[in-house]
Amino acid sequence: MIHDLGIIMLTAGFTSLVCKFLKQPVVLGYIVAGLLVGPYVFGSSWVSDEESVKIWGEIGVIFLLFSLGLEFSYKKLVQMGTTALIGCFTIVVGMMTCGFLMGRALGWDQMNSLFLGGMLCMSSTTIVFKALDDLGLRQQKFANICFGILVVEDLFAVVLMVLLASLAVNQTFDGAEMAWQVTKLAAYLLFWFAAGLFLIPTLLRACKQHLNDETLTIVSLGLCLGMVLMAEGAGFSSALGAFVMGSILAETVEAEKIEHLLSPIKNLFGAVFFVSVGMMIDPALLLKYWLPITLITLLVICGQIVFASLGVLLSGQPLKTAMQAAFSLTQVGEFAFIIANFGTDKGVTEPFLYPVIVAVSVITTFLTPYTIRLAEPAYEGLDKILPRRWKLMLDAYGQGRSSQKETSMTQKYLTKTLLSVAIYAIVCVFLLTLYFTFINERFITLVNDFVGRFFDEPHLWVGKLLSLFFVIAALSPMMFLMVNKDKRNTEVKQLWDSGSLFTRGLLIVFNAFRIVLVLALITSCIGKIFDATIGIVLALGVAIFFFITRSSKIQERSHIIEENFLTNLSARELAMRQGKRAEDKKKKEAGFVVDFDDMHFSEVAIPEGSATLGRSLRELDLRNKTGVSVIRIIRDTGNVNNPSAKETFRPGDRVVVNGSVGDIELFKLFVAPEQPQS
C-alpha cells in the first residue's frame, strides 16, 4: 500500500504542477495522473493493489462531501431568496430532461439515460470558485448568484443520490417510493439540523479550553465518521452523513478553523479519489465513444447557458447578470463522478458511461475560464440583435418581481410557526423511534428486576410507569413549544384583532392542529407501553397534555432549550461581528478610521466666496484635513462620480461626501466663505 500511495502521490504531484503552470484546475492533473498509473495507457497498472486505491477514493468522497457541508449553511440557503431556488430548479429540470433524451437518442437504456441526466444537472462548486477567483470576479453580483445556485445544487445532489440508490436497488421508478425517500430524507435533515445545532456547539463550547488544533481535528473527524455510520444505519449513503455533519459544523464558531485544519486531509484523499477516477478511463473507449462525448459536451455547455440564463431571468435578475451566471456554470461537477462510480459499483450502468462522463467533465472544466470570459461579449452581441420590445418586457418583468408586495403577515406567521412545530415534531418522532427500538424493553426489564429484589410478587407496571414518565419528561419541553410557540405574542394578537373571520378561523384550525399533534404523540407513547383500552389511553393522554401545557417548570425548561438553540444558531455570526469590530477598533487606534456605524452620506453646497473654489482636490487634501471623502460632484453640466485628484470645485457645485457626523460638520466649516484656507 505504501508503494501504491507513493506512486500515486508522485505522479499526481507532477501533473498538478503542470496544470498550475498551464493555469488549469489541479483536478485535471489528478485525473491525468490516474490515467498514467492505470492499466490502460502503458499496458499494465503501476499500482499493485487497485482495491486499496478504491477504498481510499471512497474515503476521499466522504471528506469532499464533508468539506462541501462546511461551506454550506442552512441560514444562507434561507437568505438566498428565490433566485438560487428558481435558478437551480430550472437547471435541474432542463438538464435532467435533456440528458435523459440524449441518452435515449444515443440508443442507451432508461437506467443509463437517467443516470446521465443526473450527472449533467450539477455544476462544479470547486471549479467555479477557483475560476472566478483566478479571474478576480468573486465579488461580482453574478458570482454570488452562482454560489447560491451551487449550494442548492449540492443539497439537491444529496437528494438525487438517495433517489438513484433506490432506483439501483429496485431497478424501477416508483413514485410512491420516491416520495417516501424524499420525505424520509427531509425528516432526517431537519432532525439533525435541530439536534446537531443544539448538542454539538454546546459540546464544543464546553470543551473549548481543551480544543487545540490536534484535538479539534480528531473530534471533527470523529463526528464526521460517526454521522457516516448513523447515515448508513438509517439506510442513507456515507456521503450524506458526511455532508450533514459538515453542514452542522458550518454553523459553529469553529467552522473556519475546522475547515482549515481538515484541508490537508481533504486534499490528500480528494487527490486519491480523482486519481482513482482517472484509473478507470480507457483511452480506447474514449476513441470509440468520441461522438457521444462530443454531443454531451455540447449539450452541457449550451444547455447550462440556456437553462441557467432562463432560471436567473425568471427570478427577476437582469439579462446581463443572468448570462454571466450561466456562462460560469458550464461544466460537469464532482458529483457526476460520485454518481457514475455509484452506478458502476451497483452494476446498473454500463462500464462505458464512467469514462465518457469523466471525459466530458475534463473538457468542460478546461473550457470554464474561457466560457466565463465569453459571457460579456455574448451579452453585448445579444443586446444588439434583441428587439427593443423584448428588452422593455424583460426590464418590466424584473422591476415587477423586485416590487412585489411582501408576504402577508398571516402567511409569514403560519410559515415560521409551522416550520418550528415540524422541527420539534420530527425530533420527538426520531427520539421516540430510537427509544422504543433500543431502550424501552431493556429499561422496563431492568426496573422490574430491581423491584423484584424487594417484593415477591411481580410488579410489571412499575417498570412501564417509570418508562412512560422518563419518555414524557424528556419530550415535554418540545411538546410544550409545539403547542405554545408564538401563541401569545403581539403578532398573533394583531392578526386576531385586525384579521377577517377567515384569518381567525385559520388561526383556530392551526392551534387545534398543534394540540392534536401533541396528543397523538402522548397517546402513542402510552399505547406502546401499556395494553389499555382506547378510552383509558385518551383520558390519560389528555391529563398528561394539560399537565405539560400548565406546568411552569416545563415552561422554564422549554425556554432554556429554545434559547440555547437560538444562541448556537447565531453564535458564528455573532463571533464574526465581534471579530470585525475588534479588528476595526485596532485599525482605528492605529490611525485608520473604519467605524462603519458612524459613516454617513451628505450633500453640501459649495457657497460663493469659498476659498476652496478653483482648487484641486489634491491641493485641498480634504481626507486629512476634514476626514471626509468626496463621492460625487453635482453640476448642471453633468455629474462627476468618484472625482480624480485633479478635479476642482466650481461655483454652484454641490458635493456628496462620506464621513462621520463630526467630519461632515468640519467639512461645512472648511468650505464656508469666512473660513481662511491655508
Secondary structure as UniProt FT lines:
FT   HELIX           2..21
FT   TURN            22..23
FT   HELIX           26..37
FT   TURN            39..41
FT   HELIX           50..71
FT   HELIX           74..79
FT   HELIX           81..105
FT   TURN            106..107
FT   HELIX           110..120
FT   HELIX           125..134
FT   TURN            135..136
FT   TURN            138..139
FT   HELIX           141..170
FT   HELIX           175..206
FT   HELIX           208..210
FT   HELIX           213..233
FT   TURN            234..235
FT   HELIX           238..249
FT   TURN            250..251
FT   TURN            253..254
FT   HELIX           255..279
FT   HELIX           283..288
FT   HELIX           290..314
FT   TURN            315..316
FT   HELIX           319..328
FT   HELIX           334..346
FT   TURN            351..352
FT   HELIX           353..385
FT   HELIX           388..402
FT   HELIX           409..434
FT   HELIX           435..439
FT   HELIX           440..452
FT   TURN            453..454
FT   HELIX           460..484
FT   TURN            485..486
FT   HELIX           490..498
FT   HELIX           501..529
FT   HELIX           534..550
FT   HELIX           552..589
FT   TURN            590..591
FT   HELIX           596..598
FT   STRAND          600..605
FT   TURN            608..609
FT   TURN            611..612
FT   HELIX           617..620
FT   HELIX           622..625
FT   STRAND          629..634
FT   TURN            636..637
FT   STRAND          640..641
FT   TURN            645..646
FT   STRAND          648..649
FT   TURN            651..652
FT   STRAND          654..659
FT   HELIX           661..671
FT   TURN            673..674
//
